[in-house]
Amino acid sequence: MIELKGLWKSFEKKDVLKDINAIFENGKTNLIIGQSGSGKTVLMKCIVGLLTPEKGELLYDDRNFLTMGKKEKKIIRREMGMIFQSAALFDSMTVLENVMFPLNMFSNDTLRNRTRQAMFCLDRVNLTEAQYKYPGEISGGMQKRVAIARAIALKPQYLFCDEPNSGLDPKTSLVIDELIHDITTEYNMTTLINTHDMNSVIGIGEKIIYIYEGYKEWEGSKEDIFTSSNQKLNDFIFASDLFRKVKEVEVRNIEG
Amino acid sequence: MLMGRTFGRPERLRMSFKQFINEMEKLGVNSIGIVLLISFFIGAVITIQIKLNIESPFMPRWTVGYVTREIMLLEFSSAIMCLILAGKVGSNIASEIGTMRVTQQIDALEIMGINSANYLILPKIAAMVTAIPVLVTFSIFAGIVGAFCSCWFLGIMSAVDLEYGLQYMFVEWFIWSGIIKSFFFAFIIASVSAFFGYTVEGGSIEVGKASTDSVVTSSVLILFADLVLTKLLMG
């Protein structure tokens, strides 16, 4: 479980995150949504420790990440996996080497066992056939799947995904969403997804927080979204005709 | 601060050593060709220029070999060669690390709990400091071979006179001073270029700018260091 208590972050005296409070539970896909520039990427970077908030508490299963020492932070970092918007695979390594990288760094297992674990992760994302290819030789969707395999190689407790569907077609996005959701349940991880893809919100949003101009404007589940009266949330989620129609159908189903 | 993080204890020695070997190949072994080529031709051209410009009945015939040797040993093979390598290797280091920064590969390392500066920069500095003195030695030999070739194939002067000049009043310390200087130059090239790459913010334009800035800065620092080191070692 990850808990945020009164998190504040500012850049050059401009507050970007203002008093964010939230709880992200184990075994659930938690989504952070919001418009571009609302502060959701800054929030994600604060949570993973790439940025340091000015105020507040950040608790990883009751361990305060902001006040702990370097050694304790290192331990928590090894419990984290992250999927970046750009996949962030190491260009100079093959797909298999990318997945093996965290194992080679932190596992004391034999090479055979490390390779077996990496192959298991690649198999989990259906990419065993691409093991000897370089990131530049595979598609964007495959790169994201390799990033997922790398992120789960050390069986993390916390999985962070920064816009995992950006630049992907709807069908591939669906595959990535389902994969993240299945892995979250399977490993009982605390998963945080930073997205503005409404398909993801409606598909896998078990817990959603909506960030608006640095504030946490709303929180709830994908079911709550259809019945919410929050105007700012509705303006954001149901900006397109398609999603307005989806809402009408869903509301009718709920009432009926 | 970056240097403090760079010289920390590696996370996994095995992985850092593997990186060191890769960097040795990429930065050192892959530069042998260009070093040999440039040094060979410069050695030949210096011989021709000296012969044509200082030829006089009052000058001994060995002067050409003597001056060629001094230029190659004292300045060209160490300082000038390192200036050339600052362009080739320095831009490579800055653009590689810069691209890793803008494509979030460095963030990925940090999130895994890896000291990215240590993992990426230390092997490059170690590889450069190991490889460049070897390249300097290769450069000296290639320059001398070039000088001989200008005698054998262009008939510019007698190879025997050149050989006599090359051996005349030879001071072994000059070779060592060139090698000692190259250690410092190697450190400058690797650390300055890595700093510019590591601190990039933005996109491809900034990576390009960091690459150019790294070459300019390391070249200027090499020149300053050359002045100071020459005074200290030879003065």
Chai-1 contact restraints between the chains, C-beta under 6 A:
chainA,res_idxA,chainB,res_idxB,connection_type,confidence,min_distance_angstrom,max_distance_angstrom,comment,restraint_id
A,V48,B,I111,contact,1.0,0.0,6.0,A-B,restraint_1
A,L50,B,D107,contact,1.0,0.0,6.0,A-B,restraint_2
A,K74,B,G113,contact,1.0,0.0,6.0,A-B,restraint_3
A,R77,B,G113,contact,1.0,0.0,6.0,A-B,restraint_4
A,R78,B,G113,contact,1.0,0.0,6.0,A-B,restraint_5
A,M80,B,I111,contact,1.0,0.0,6.0,A-B,restraint_6
A,M82,B,I111,contact,1.0,0.0,6.0,A-B,restraint_7
A,F84,B,Q104,contact,1.0,0.0,6.0,A-B,restraint_8
A,S86,B,T103,contact,1.0,0.0,6.0,A-B,restraint_9
A,S86,B,Q104,contact,1.0,0.0,6.0,A-B,restraint_10
A,A88,B,Q104,contact,1.0,0.0,6.0,A-B,restraint_11
A,A88,B,Q105,contact,1.0,0.0,6.0,A-B,restraint_12
A,A88,B,A108,contact,1.0,0.0,6.0,A-B,restraint_13
A,F90,B,Q105,contact,1.0,0.0,6.0,A-B,restraint_14
A,P102,B,M112,contact,1.0,0.0,6.0,A-B,restraint_15
A,N104,B,M15,contact,1.0,0.0,6.0,A-B,restraint_16
A,M105,B,E11,contact,1.0,0.0,6.0,A-B,restraint_17
A,M105,B,R12,contact,1.0,0.0,6.0,A-B,restraint_18
